[in-house]
C-alpha cells in the first residue's frame, strides 16, 4: 500500500477551504481552486517505507545522532536518537499541558514507534509513523511523487462534499457506524476503543470517502508542504519557532487528526482542521501520503 499502483485521480475544481465553525486557525472559509492530481488511497505504510529503506539505506531523523553542543541545557539521557510517544496519564491532568501525555523516548523510531521495546512485526499495513517532514519528502522523491499542499489534501479529503463537517457528511456515526479511528472516552486518560481500535489501525480499516480514499480522518496526522499560519489569510512568519539540531524550526501544516483526537480535547478529525508540526519532530501519531501531478 502507498506506492504508485495504489492511487486515485482527483479532478480539479473550486471548493470552500477551511471552516468558520470550529478552531480559529481553520478560518476564514474561502474559495480555492486546485488542479487535478493523483493521491495515494492510503497513508504510506510500514511495508512501503521498509521497501524505501531497503532500496536506499535511508536513515530517518529519529535514528540520527544528536549533537550535544546544539542542546547545551538538555539532560544527557534526552540526547539520544528518538521520538515523541504518547503515554496515558493515570490521573486528572491539565489539558493545557501536553507534557502530561507526551514523552521524548530514546529509541523510538519508525521500526519501534512506541518505544524501543515495541515493534512493527505483523503490522505491515499500519501507517508508518515517527516520520519527520524531511523523511516524508525523501520517500516521496524516491517514489516519483511529492507531498500534497494543504489545499490539495483538503480537497481530496472532502470526497466531493463541499463544506460538510466530516469527510463522509454531517453525521459523525451514520447508522451507528464509526467512520474513522479516533479517541472515544475522556482524553488523555481513557480510550474505550468503541470504534474497534485503541491505537493505530491498519490502513483501510474504515470506509473510504467519496473519492475512494481511506483514512483521511483519524488514525494518523499527515504532513503537507504548506507552511503553517495562524489564519488562512496570514503570511508565513519570516522567522521560525525555536531552535533544533537543524537550526531554526519551520512548521508545516499537518491534516486529518489521529487516533488521539477526542471531542473533549482535539476535534480535528475533519477535513478543514489543521495543526502546526515542527519539521524536525517525529511522533507516534504523524505519518503521510503522497500525490502525483499526472
C-alpha positions as CSV (number, residue, x, y, z in Angstrom):
1,X,0.0,0.0,0.0
2,X,1.0,3.6,-0.5
3,X,3.0,3.0,-3.8
4,X,2.4,4.1,-7.3
5,X,-0.1,1.5,-8.2
6,X,-2.5,2.5,-5.4
7,X,-3.6,6.0,-6.3
8,X,-6.8,7.8,-7.2
9,X,-7.3,10.6,-9.7
10,X,-8.8,13.7,-8.1
11,X,-10.3,16.0,-10.7
12,X,-9.5,19.7,-10.3
13,X,-12.1,22.1,-9.1
14,X,-13.0,25.0,-6.8
15,X,-14.1,24.4,-3.2
16,X,-14.6,26.1,0.1
17,X,-11.5,25.5,2.1
18,X,-11.4,25.9,5.9
19,X,-14.2,26.5,8.3
20,X,-15.6,29.3,10.5
21,X,-17.4,27.0,12.9
22,X,-14.6,25.3,14.9
23,X,-11.0,26.4,15.7
24,X,-9.7,29.9,14.8
25,X,-6.8,28.6,12.6
26,X,-9.3,27.0,10.3
27,X,-10.7,30.3,9.1
28,X,-11.7,32.1,7.2
29,X,-13.5,29.7,4.9
30,X,-12.6,30.8,1.4
31,X,-12.8,29.6,-2.2
32,X,-9.7,27.8,-3.5
33,X,-9.1,26.3,-7.0
34,X,-6.9,23.2,-7.4
35,X,-5.7,21.4,-10.5
36,X,-6.2,17.7,-10.9
37,X,-3.8,15.3,-9.3
38,X,-3.4,11.7,-8.1
39,X,-3.3,10.8,-4.4
40,X,-2.4,7.7,-2.5
41,X,-5.5,5.8,-1.5
42,X,-3.9,5.0,1.9
43,X,-1.3,6.6,4.1
44,X,2.2,5.3,3.4
45,X,2.5,2.0,5.4
46,X,5.3,0.3,7.3
47,X,5.7,-2.1,4.5
48,X,6.1,0.6,1.9
49,X,8.5,2.6,4.0
50,X,10.5,-0.6,4.6
51,X,10.8,-1.0,0.8
52,X,12.2,2.5,0.6
53,X,14.7,1.9,3.3
54,X,15.8,-1.4,1.9
55,X,16.4,0.2,-1.5
56,X,18.2,3.3,-0.4
57,X,19.6,2.7,3.1
58,X,17.8,5.8,4.3
59,X,18.1,6.7,8.0
60,X,15.3,8.8,9.5
61,X,15.8,11.8,11.6
62,X,14.6,9.9,14.7
63,X,17.5,7.4,14.2
64,X,20.3,10.0,13.7
65,X,22.7,11.1,16.4
66,X,22.1,14.4,18.2
67,X,24.9,16.9,18.7
68,X,25.0,17.8,22.4
69,X,26.6,21.2,21.5
70,X,23.3,22.2,20.0
71,X,21.4,21.5,23.2
72,X,23.6,22.7,26.0
73,X,20.8,22.7,28.6
74,X,19.3,19.3,27.8
75,X,19.9,16.3,30.1
76,X,22.2,13.7,28.6
77,X,19.5,11.0,28.7
78,X,17.5,13.0,26.3
79,X,20.4,13.5,23.8
80,X,19.8,10.1,22.3
81,X,18.0,9.5,18.9
82,X,14.3,9.0,19.4
83,X,10.8,10.5,19.1
84,X,7.7,11.6,20.9
85,X,5.5,8.9,22.3
86,X,2.0,9.1,23.9
87,X,1.6,7.8,27.4
88,X,-1.8,7.9,29.0
89,X,-1.7,9.6,32.5
90,X,-3.2,7.7,35.4
91,X,-5.0,10.7,36.9
92,X,-6.6,14.0,36.0
93,X,-4.3,16.4,34.2
94,X,-4.4,20.0,32.9
95,X,-5.3,19.7,29.2
96,X,-3.2,22.8,28.5
97,X,0.0,20.9,29.5
98,X,0.8,18.4,26.7
99,X,3.8,17.2,28.7
100,X,1.3,15.3,30.8
101,X,1.0,12.7,28.0
102,X,3.8,13.3,25.6
103,X,7.3,12.0,26.3
104,X,10.5,12.1,24.3
105,X,11.6,8.4,24.2
106,X,15.1,7.5,23.1
107,X,15.0,4.5,20.7
108,X,11.5,5.4,19.4
109,X,11.6,5.3,15.6
110,X,9.6,4.0,12.6
111,X,10.6,0.4,13.4
112,X,9.8,1.0,17.1
113,X,7.0,3.5,17.0
114,X,6.0,3.5,20.7
115,X,9.5,3.0,22.1
116,X,12.5,0.6,21.8
117,X,10.6,-2.3,23.3
118,X,7.8,-2.1,20.6
119,X,7.9,-3.4,17.1
120,X,6.1,-3.2,13.8
121,X,6.2,-7.0,13.3
122,X,2.9,-8.2,11.9
123,X,1.8,-4.6,11.3
124,X,2.9,-4.1,7.7
125,X,-0.3,-2.3,6.8
126,X,-0.3,0.2,9.7
127,X,0.6,3.7,8.6
128,X,4.3,4.4,9.2
129,X,4.9,6.9,12.0
130,X,7.9,8.6,13.8
131,X,8.5,10.3,10.4
132,X,9.9,13.8,10.3
133,X,9.0,16.1,7.4
134,X,12.2,15.6,5.5
135,X,11.8,11.8,5.9
136,X,8.4,12.1,4.1
137,X,10.0,14.3,1.4
138,X,12.7,11.7,0.8
139,X,10.3,8.9,0.5
140,X,8.1,10.9,-1.9
141,X,11.1,11.7,-4.2
142,X,12.1,8.1,-4.2
143,X,8.6,7.0,-5.2
144,X,8.4,9.6,-8.0
145,X,5.8,11.6,-6.1
146,X,5.6,14.6,-3.8
147,X,3.8,15.7,-0.7
148,X,0.4,17.4,-1.1
149,X,-0.1,21.1,-0.3
150,X,-2.8,21.8,2.2
151,X,-5.5,22.7,-0.4
152,X,-4.9,19.5,-2.3
153,X,-5.1,17.4,0.8
154,X,-8.3,19.0,2.0
155,X,-9.9,18.9,-1.4
156,X,-9.2,15.2,-1.6
157,X,-10.3,14.6,2.0
158,X,-13.7,16.1,1.3
159,X,-14.5,13.4,-1.2
160,X,-16.7,15.8,-3.3
161,X,-18.7,17.0,-0.2
162,X,-18.0,20.8,-0.3
163,X,-18.4,22.3,3.1
164,X,-19.5,19.2,5.1
165,X,-18.2,18.8,8.6
166,X,-16.8,15.3,8.1
167,X,-15.2,13.5,5.2
168,X,-18.4,11.5,4.8
169,X,-21.1,14.1,5.6
170,X,-22.7,15.8,8.5
171,X,-23.4,12.8,10.9
172,X,-20.5,11.6,12.9
173,X,-21.6,8.0,13.1
174,X,-24.2,7.4,10.3
175,X,-26.4,4.5,11.3
176,X,-24.2,3.9,14.3
177,X,-21.1,3.1,12.2
178,X,-17.7,4.5,13.1
179,X,-16.1,6.1,10.1
180,X,-12.7,6.9,11.4
181,X,-10.1,5.8,14.0
182,X,-10.5,8.4,16.8
183,X,-10.5,8.6,20.6
184,X,-13.6,7.6,22.4
185,X,-13.7,8.4,26.1
186,X,-12.1,11.1,28.2
187,X,-8.8,12.2,26.7
188,X,-6.0,11.6,27.7
189,X,-6.8,9.0,30.3
190,X,-9.4,6.6,28.9
191,X,-9.9,5.4,25.4
192,X,-12.7,2.9,25.3
193,X,-11.9,1.8,21.8
194,X,-15.5,1.6,20.8
195,X,-14.5,2.1,17.2
196,X,-12.5,-1.1,17.3
197,X,-9.1,0.4,17.9
198,X,-7.4,2.0,20.9
199,X,-4.2,2.8,18.9
200,X,-3.3,3.0,15.2
201,X,-5.4,0.9,12.8
202,X,-4.3,-0.8,9.6
203,X,-4.7,1.4,6.5
204,X,-8.2,0.9,5.1
205,X,-9.9,-0.4,8.3
206,X,-12.6,2.3,7.9
207,X,-14.8,3.2,4.9
208,X,-13.4,5.2,2.0
209,X,-14.7,8.7,1.3
210,X,-16.4,9.7,-1.9
211,X,-13.2,9.6,-3.9
212,X,-12.3,6.1,-2.8
213,X,-9.6,7.3,-0.4
214,X,-9.1,5.8,3.1
215,X,-8.1,7.3,6.4
216,X,-8.3,11.0,5.6
217,X,-9.8,11.4,9.1
218,X,-8.3,10.0,12.2
219,X,-5.6,7.2,12.5
220,X,-2.6,9.5,11.9
221,X,-2.0,13.1,11.1
222,X,-0.4,13.6,7.6
223,X,2.3,16.0,6.5
224,X,1.8,18.6,3.8
225,X,4.3,21.0,2.2
226,X,2.3,24.1,3.4
227,X,3.9,26.5,5.9
228,X,1.6,26.9,8.9
229,X,0.0,30.3,9.6
230,X,-2.4,31.1,12.4
231,X,-5.2,32.0,9.9
232,X,-5.6,31.2,6.2
233,X,-5.3,34.9,5.4
234,X,-1.9,35.4,7.1
235,X,1.5,35.0,5.6
236,X,4.1,32.6,7.0
237,X,6.4,34.1,9.6
238,X,9.7,35.3,8.2
239,X,11.5,33.6,11.1
240,X,10.6,30.2,12.6
241,X,10.0,28.9,16.1
242,X,12.7,27.9,18.5
243,X,15.9,26.1,17.6
244,X,16.8,22.5,16.9
245,X,19.8,20.4,15.8
246,X,18.9,21.7,12.3
247,X,18.9,25.4,13.4
248,X,15.5,27.2,13.2
249,X,12.4,25.1,13.1
250,X,9.9,25.7,10.3
251,X,6.4,24.4,11.0
252,X,4.3,22.7,8.4
253,X,0.6,22.1,8.3
254,X,-0.5,18.5,9.2
255,X,-4.0,17.4,8.4
256,X,-6.6,14.8,9.3
257,X,-6.3,14.3,13.0
258,X,-5.3,11.0,14.6
259,X,-6.4,8.2,16.9
260,X,-5.5,10.6,19.8
261,X,-8.2,13.2,18.8
262,X,-11.2,13.4,21.1
263,X,-14.2,15.7,21.3
264,X,-13.1,16.9,24.8
265,X,-9.7,18.0,23.6
266,X,-9.0,17.9,19.8
267,X,-12.0,17.8,17.5
268,X,-9.7,17.8,14.5
269,X,-10.6,14.7,12.6
270,X,-12.3,16.9,10.0
271,X,-11.1,17.9,6.5
272,X,-11.0,21.6,7.5
273,X,-8.9,21.0,10.6
274,X,-5.2,21.8,10.6
275,X,-2.4,21.9,13.1
276,X,1.3,23.1,13.1
277,X,4.1,20.5,13.3
278,X,7.8,21.3,13.6
279,X,9.7,19.7,10.7
280,X,12.2,18.1,13.0
281,X,9.6,16.4,15.1
282,X,8.8,12.7,14.8
283,X,5.9,11.3,16.8
284,X,3.8,8.1,17.2
285,X,0.8,9.7,15.5
286,X,2.1,11.6,12.4
287,X,2.5,9.9,9.0
288,X,2.0,11.0,5.4
289,X,0.7,10.1,2.0
290,X,1.9,11.3,-1.4
291,X,0.5,12.9,-4.6
292,X,1.5,13.0,-8.2
293,X,0.6,15.5,-10.9
294,X,-0.5,13.2,-13.7
